[in-house]
Amino acid sequence: MSAILLSISLLSCDTLSNIPGAGGTSTITELEAAQGIRDALDQGVGRGINYLNKTDGFFGNEAYKLFLPAEAQRIENTLRQLGMGSMVDRAILQINRAAEDAVGFARPIFLDAIRGITITDAINIIRGPKDAATQYFRQRTTDKLVVAFTPTIKSSLDKFSATKYYGEVVNTYNNFPTTLNKLNPDLPSYVVSKAIDALFDQIAKEEANIRANPAARTTDILKKVFGWGSKQ
């Protein structure tokens, strides 16, 4: 094993080299390694989007359901106690509906980021932990994804009137005579963060599945690259 890892570390990024498989009976090239990682992330993104981009993909999911932003949660009990619970519930529902809608437009944004993975990155990812590709992807692309995804989230929030209903909650609270500190948290940034976190979580689950489960390797390159990795 150590000899195999050493040989991988010495490979040149711009030279197509063979990476020996178990017992020297099979090989993968650097380009195959890179394409395998891209395919794995592509598959994870696709399945994650399909899982979340549907009615109750967020709202009906205990792990991903969005509530009011942290800055606004302190006003929720007050409004409910004053008989305004339905207004709060409506805002929460439409915030989740907006997130469910917006992730459907995330795929090209994520695919652009996937294409940027280098051969050297891919080789290191293959021999990394079960979520190495996801963690690499998260660390290198989150800021760019936030910038690219924000207009889509804003559009979906408006489309489902989430901005309007959330504004009603905030304005109602701000208009109380006893409210000294006015509330105006950034709803789009909150939803962007939560939606991207949910997608990365789904990608991580799919990556772990591809690494552990041969049946999850749905393309020839995934079978070759991750089949090789599982033998090491």
Buried (B, 14 or more C-beta within 10 A) or exposed (E): EEEBEEEBEEBEEEEEBEBBBBEEEBEBBBEBBBBBBBBBBBBBBBBBBBBBBBEEBBBEBEEBBBBBBEEBEEBBEBBBEEEBEEBBEBBBBBBBBBBBBBBBBBBEBBBEBBEEBEBBBBBBBBBBEBBBBBBBBBEBBBEEBBEBBBEBBBBBBEBBBBBEBBBBBBEBBEEEEEEEEEBEBEBBBBBBBBBBEBBBBBBBBBBBBBBEEEEBBEBEBBBBBBBBBEEE
